[in-house]
Amino acid sequence: MMRKLFPVLLAINAVLFVAALIFINRVPPESSMGLVQKIFYFHVPSWIAMYLGIAICGVGSIWYLATGRPQADRAAVAGGELAVLFGLVGLVTGPLWARKAWGVWWQWDARLTTALLLWLTFVAYLTVRKYGGPGSEKLAAAVGLFGTAVAPFVYFSVNIWRTVHPLTTVMPELPNSAPEMVPPMLASIFSFLVLFVVLLMARLELGRRQADVDELYLAYEDRTA
């Protein structure tokens, strides 16, 4: 089923990305920021995909700690890796946008600082999971749960503290304030989400095959011992 669905989603993702680029190209440059404003169409979807990865990592970690099933650990690792990947896209595109909007590449305000720390938490999760040695799966799961619990505070930090970052109300206000931005934004979000699903499916399949190889290796070691 997954093998049949994978090429279909890959084709859909390609179409969505092309459509997003066409929509983005047709939107006139913003009056104050010019072409740099179009980074917004990549920055926001990347953070949405990152939060989705965090959610999967959190659910997988709870599932693994409760049941000890290897597939739960593989799901958590896949979610954590995608959270780091898409979070890196957000951390790169953010300063590119900020340089034009604020005049500086980076501000150590609440939103930006906590977002960086959240991303580093999941980098730590992957580091512990890979290099922690025996029992690192449970320790990494605890780190993943911590990151998942912190994520909502990072998202709402712009509403709690004074920050240069736009409020969470920016996206819901787009249809009224800038309706021409809605089609490219939706196309970009859907393209990133489909890409997320494609990468998640590929990573889960890779994890399953790695587990099969490990089982064969252990069986071979038992026979030759």
Summary of the structure (lengths in Angstrom):
residues: 225
radius of gyration: 20.0
end to end distance: 38.3
largest distance: 72.5
contacts: 693
relative contact order: 0.15
helix: 85%
strand: 1%
